[in-house]
Amino acid sequence: MIGTSDKAETDYQAVTYRRPMVLLMGSERHGLPAKAAHACDVLVRIPMQGRADSLNLAVATALIIYEIYNQSRKFDTIKP
């Protein structure tokens, strides 16, 4: 089980996402409830720069799901 937290030390791109997997995304305002966060095998964060401290939940979810997809896709050999 993988959860997200702005307080997590692990960058979301530093994790190898293995299946089967459950991804827990917390609310924009409160994040994951403590009980849910403690149930996770790893907590990841999306690094932010400047004064921004969070992303819209839909955007954050899309970033992480795309990273999961990106790690699992197969590259076909390009034929000339």
N, C-alpha and C positions, 0 to 999 in steps of 0.2 A: 504494500500500500504506500503510495506516494502522496504527500500533501504539500501545500504551498504555504509559505509564511514570509512576511517581509523581514522577520527576525532570523530566518534560517541562514546558516553559514554556507550551504552548498548551492552553487550556481546551477540553474536548471539545465544548462548545457553540459555540465560536468558529470551527469548521471547517465548510466546506461539503463534505458527503459526496457525491461524484460516483461514478456507476457507469460501468463495472465497477470494483469495489473489493475489496480483500482486507483484512480486519480481523484483526490479530494481537493476542491477549491473552496475557500472560505468566502464569506461575504465581503463586499468592498469596504465596509465600515469596520467590521469586527474581526475579520479573518476567520480562521478555523476555530471552532470551540476547543478548549484545552483537551477535553476527552478525546476528540477526533485526532488532534495533533499527536497526542501520546500513543495512539493506536497505529500511527504510520511507521513504516520501516525507515523512511528518510523524509526530511522536509527540504524543499528547494525554494529558492528565491529567484526572482527576475531582477537583475541589478538595475539600479536607477542612478542617474547622474543629475547634478544640479539640485534644484529645490523640489523637484517632483518626488513624491514618496510612494506613489501607487499608480496602478493602471485600472481602467475599467475592467470589471470581472470578465466580460466577454472577450476583451482584447487579451488579457492575461491567459485565459483558457485557450484561446486560439494559438498564442505563441507556444505554449507548452504542448498542445496537441500536434502542432506542426513539427516541433522538435521530435516528438515520439514517432511521427510518420517519417520524418527525414532519416532517422536512425534505422528504420526498418525497411525502407524501400530498396529494391534491387536495381542496380544499374545495368542496363543492356549494353552490350558492346556496340559501338557505333561502326557501321559498315560503310566503306567509301562508295 
